[in-house]
Amino acid sequence: MKKSITFVGLDVHKNSIAVAIADAGRNAEVRNYGIIGGTLEDLDRLVKKLSSSDKELHFVYEAGPLRL
């Protein structure tokens, strides 16, 4: 059985992480999941909530601007 792919976008701030979710596919809808805390424990809870045996999660990190 092939697993479906779900993309999880993370917009990281100092004390929080904004999360968006999209299923694989060119026309897939991007959904706002919400804002979670900025700790590793918060991120671990998110991963456990979104994980399932038939889903493969791909995480995308938004790094923001770079000052040189």
Long-range contacts (C-beta under 8 A, 24 or more apart in sequence): 1-54, 3-54, 3-55, 3-56, 4-54, 4-55, 4-56, 5-55, 5-56, 5-57, 5-58, 6-50, 6-55, 6-56, 6-57, 6-58, 7-58, 7-59, 7-60, 8-33, 8-46, 8-50, 8-57, 8-58, 8-59, 8-60, 9-60, 9-62, 10-59, 10-60, 10-61, 10-62, 11-62, 12-38, 12-61, 12-62, 13-38, 14-38, 17-42, 17-43, 19-46, 21-50
